[in-house]
Amino acid sequence: MSFFRSRWVEQPPQASEVEPTALPRGYRAAGVAAGIKPVGLDVGVLVSDEPATASAARFCHSALLGAPVVASREARTDALRAIVASSGNANVADGGRGLATARAGQQAAADALGLQADDVGIAATGVIGRELPRDRLTEGVAQAAAALGDDADSFTRSIMTTDRGPKRVCLDVDLPSGRVLVSAQAKGAGMIQPHFATMFCFVQTDAAMAHETVELLTGVCVKRSFDRISVDGQLSTSDTVFVMANGASGVRVEPESADELAFGEALDALMRQLAFEIVADGEGAQRVGRIVVRGAPELVEPVARAVAGSPLVKTQLHGADPNFGRILQSTGQALAGTGAPFLVDLEIEGRQVVSGGQVVPLDDGEWRALEEAVKRDQVEYVLSLPGDEGETEVFFSDLSHEYVTINSEYTT
């Protein structure tokens, strides 16, 4: 199956898929089983061998931050050389002990790789509120550093929690100045909400860029991808994005150049598709919805988030039920107190069902066609509100019985 399987993400013509576990030149990675999880790989290390690597980072917005996020923020996020990532324990709410463990993981990688501790970004995911065994983490880092190779498969698997499968890609991008590779590994399935989630995304390219260029592209692309998704409306403590550019290809991406535009298009598509994969892999999910809202700029965002986060809308999506009254209800809830009149238009899969806040009558054949349309794996809703010049979107998953099962038994 092609990586670009979302109907809402277009594969750029300059980007072609290569082996999804491949890494660009100058990168190595590995994942090992260190015993943080009862079974399976749980500690990964990824390193750039190029001293001039530039990087950028984005982290979650929660007031409750995981110790790895705090430690990473203190690192050289503009020039990271290595990443340590672990799964099974988020290292959250453990105070000074947890922060010391995160820093010990950074130091273990630095010692094994001949780097400084602030050259290392660190991330952890899993259960909140339990001590992360420091010895298992540091020993796992040493083992992974000794096993580094040019394939990202074990690294990708080491960051999985409730993910049904690994999320990774490698693209060959044909820039005006030459060809470069860009690869990425991601995880996430639950505790997902716009403005980040319990997700990781690590991106590597062998293009050469100044930190300012990496920073700009990362910020723009994250806003159009991981800031646009919701599984359960729950903001996590640990979400992390690291983007690294090491220059090993010899192709330099200059600011405001054709190379920057072409590379940015590829990075944007890559991140948007990985964001879609996280939603499609939402715990127990079977369908992905996309809500597009147009209207007054101050209205579109709260309405889109209200629709995407509504348990009624999400269960409707799960059951392939064209009950658009639930979308109207969540829209009205979001507009309460704004003074905006409820003059909304609604389309489902291109079929208008509401005009000016009033239901559009459908005959039996039209209703049956709508029922078939919402059985698709990907369902689009378009809302038009009063006003203009504003537009936004959110990708969201359905809400199933399996989601309750997974999360009611998460630690037991």
KACORZI-V943013 format. One record per residue. N is the residue number from 0. OMEGA is omega in radians with two decimals (none if undefined). Layout:
n:omega
N:OMEGA
N:OMEGA
This chain:
n:omega
0:3.11
1:3.07
2:-3.09
3:-3.07
4:3.08
5:3.08
6:-3.07
7:3.12
8:-3.10
9:3.08
10:3.13
11:-3.11
12:-3.12
13:-3.08
14:3.07
15:-3.10
16:2.96
17:-3.12
18:-3.00
19:3.13
20:-3.13
21:3.08
22:3.04
23:3.13
24:3.07
25:3.09
26:3.03
27:-3.10
28:3.05
29:3.03
30:-3.10
31:3.03
32:-3.08
33:3.11
34:3.04
35:2.99
36:3.12
37:3.11
38:3.01
39:3.13
40:-3.07
41:3.05
42:3.13
43:3.07
44:3.05
45:-3.07
46:2.93
47:-3.13
48:-3.10
49:-3.10
50:-3.06
51:-3.12
52:3.03
53:-3.07
54:3.02
55:-3.09
56:3.00
57:-3.10
58:-3.08
59:-3.08
60:-3.07
61:3.00
62:3.08
63:-3.09
64:3.00
65:3.12
66:3.10
67:3.08
68:3.12
69:-3.12
70:3.14
71:3.11
72:3.13
73:-3.11
74:3.12
75:-3.04
76:3.08
77:-3.06
78:-3.13
79:3.09
80:-3.06
81:3.09
82:2.95
83:3.13
84:3.13
85:-3.13
86:3.14
87:3.14
88:-3.02
89:-3.10
90:-3.11
91:3.06
92:3.10
93:3.02
94:-3.12
95:3.13
96:3.13
97:3.12
98:3.08
99:3.10
100:3.10
101:3.13
102:3.08
103:3.07
104:3.07
105:-3.11
106:3.11
107:3.09
108:3.13
109:3.14
110:-3.08
111:-3.01
112:-3.12
113:-3.12
114:2.97
115:-3.09
116:-3.13
117:2.95
118:-2.96
119:2.96
120:-3.09
121:-3.12
122:3.11
123:-3.11
124:3.13
125:-3.07
126:3.11
127:3.00
128:3.06
129:3.14
130:3.02
131:-3.11
132:-3.03
133:-3.09
134:3.13
135:3.12
136:-3.06
137:3.08
138:3.09
139:3.09
140:3.14
141:3.13
142:-3.14
143:3.12
144:3.12
145:-3.07
146:-3.03
147:3.10
148:-3.03
149:3.13
150:-3.03
151:-3.03
152:-3.08
153:3.08
154:-3.13
155:-3.13
156:-3.11
157:-3.12
158:-3.09
159:2.98
160:3.10
161:3.07
162:3.09
163:3.12
164:-3.12
165:3.10
166:-3.10
167:-3.13
168:2.96
169:-3.11
170:2.97
171:-3.03
172:-3.12
173:3.11
174:3.08
175:-3.10
176:3.14
177:-3.09
178:3.07
179:3.03
180:3.00
181:-3.13
182:3.13
183:3.04
184:-3.08
185:2.99
186:3.08
187:3.11
188:3.13
189:-3.03
190:-3.04
191:-3.12
192:3.04
193:-2.92
194:3.03
195:-2.88
196:3.05
197:-3.04
198:2.96
199:2.87
200:3.13
201:-3.06
202:3.11
203:2.99
204:3.06
205:2.97
206:3.07
207:3.13
208:2.94
209:3.11
210:-3.10
211:3.12
212:3.10
213:-3.14
214:-3.13
215:-3.10
216:3.12
217:-3.11
218:-3.13
219:-3.05
220:3.10
221:3.14
222:-3.11
223:-3.07
224:-3.03
225:3.01
226:-3.03
227:-3.05
228:3.09
229:2.98
230:-3.07
231:3.09
232:-3.07
233:-3.12
234:-3.08
235:-3.09
236:-2.80
237:-3.02
238:-3.00
239:2.97
240:3.01
241:3.06
242:-3.08
243:3.09
244:-2.98
245:3.06
246:-3.05
247:3.13
248:-3.04
249:3.13
250:-3.09
251:3.10
252:-3.12
253:3.11
254:3.06
255:3.13
256:3.05
257:3.08
258:-3.14
259:3.13
260:-3.11
261:3.12
262:3.13
263:3.10
264:3.14
265:3.13
266:3.12
267:3.13
268:3.14
269:-3.12
270:3.13
271:3.12
272:3.08
273:3.06
274:3.08
275:-3.13
276:3.11
277:3.13
278:-3.14
279:3.13
280:3.11
281:-3.01
282:-3.13
283:-3.02
284:3.05
285:-3.09
286:3.04
287:3.03
288:3.01
289:3.07
290:3.06
291:-3.12
292:3.11
293:3.12
294:-3.14
295:-3.06
296:-3.10
297:-3.10
298:-2.92
299:-3.08
300:3.14
301:3.12
302:-3.14
303:-3.13
304:3.12
305:3.13
306:-3.08
307:-3.10
308:-3.09
309:3.08
310:3.10
311:3.09
312:-3.08
313:3.07
314:3.03
315:3.10
316:-3.14
317:-3.10
318:-3.10
319:-3.10
320:-3.13
321:-3.10
322:-3.04
323:3.04
324:3.13
325:3.08
326:3.09
327:-3.14
328:-3.11
329:3.06
330:3.11
331:3.11
332:-3.12
333:-3.11
334:-3.11
335:3.10
336:-3.12
337:-3.06
338:3.14
339:3.08
340:-3.11
341:3.11
342:-3.03
343:2.97
344:3.13
345:3.00
346:3.02
347:-3.11
348:3.07
349:3.14
350:-3.13
351:-3.13
352:3.10
353:3.09
354:-3.14
355:-3.14
356:-3.12
357:-3.14
358:3.04
359:-3.11
360:3.08
361:3.05
362:-3.05
363:-3.13
364:3.12
365:3.12
366:3.10
367:3.10
368:3.09
369:3.10
370:3.11
371:-3.09
372:-3.08
373:3.02
374:-3.11
375:3.12
376:-3.12
377:-3.03
378:-3.10
379:3.07
380:3.12
381:3.14
382:3.02
383:-3.10
384:3.01
385:3.14
386:3.13
387:3.10
388:3.08
389:3.05
390:3.07
391:3.13
392:2.98
393:2.99
394:-3.12
395:3.13
396:3.00
397:3.14
398:-2.98
399:3.03
400:-3.09
401:3.09
402:3.13
403:3.14
404:-3.13
405:-3.01
406:3.04
407:-3.10
408:-2.94
409:-3.11
410:-3.08
411:none
